[in-house]
Amino acid sequence: MSAGVDDLCGTTSGITAPSIPLSGNIKIFIVFAQFKDDPDTNDNGWPRNSYPAWANNFINAEPNSTYPWNNLSHYYNEMSNGTFQIIGDVYNSLVTTDYNENH
């Protein structure tokens, strides 16, 4: 028996793989990464060599209708008129590449 999209992606759409659903939920994994030569400061409140303070609120872990702020889950729910939501997990550590951005 072949795996469906619900088995592969943790979605609740019922569409067969490899499609992304137009409604329901899709679960993703988020990793925050910086290049070795990123500037010490930037405009988004994310200093170099540090895990973003807002990272754990970037996406909802479970489907629901409340959001800690205008995060990724909230955005997709609003843009789909409440028919689609992205949920997920955030890797709890910063990843820094071994190379500069131009590599």
Residue, then its C-alpha position, 0 to 999 in steps of 0.5 A: m500500500s502506498a503512503g498518502v500525503d497525510d502519512l508523508c507530511g502530517t497533513t489532513s487534506g486527503i489529497t494523494a502525494p506529492s500534492i500540497p493541499l488547498s485546504g486543511n493543515i500542512k505540517i512543516f519543520i523550520v530551521f533558523a540559519q545564518f551565513k558565517d559572514d552575516p552582519d553583526t546587526n540587521d533590521n529584523g531584530w536578529p543579531r548574529n550568532s544568536y537564536p531569534a527571540w521570536a523564533n518559538n512564536f514563528i508558527n503554531a505547533e497545533p491547529n487552532s484559531t488563536y495566535p501569539w502574534n501575526n505568525l506564519s500560521h495566522y498569515y496562511n489562515e487569514m489569506s485562505n479565509g480560514t480554510f488552510q493552516i500551516i503548523g509546525d515545529v521549530y528547531n530550537s538552535l541556530v544553525t550557522t553555515d561553514y561558508n560565507e554567503n557568496h560561496 
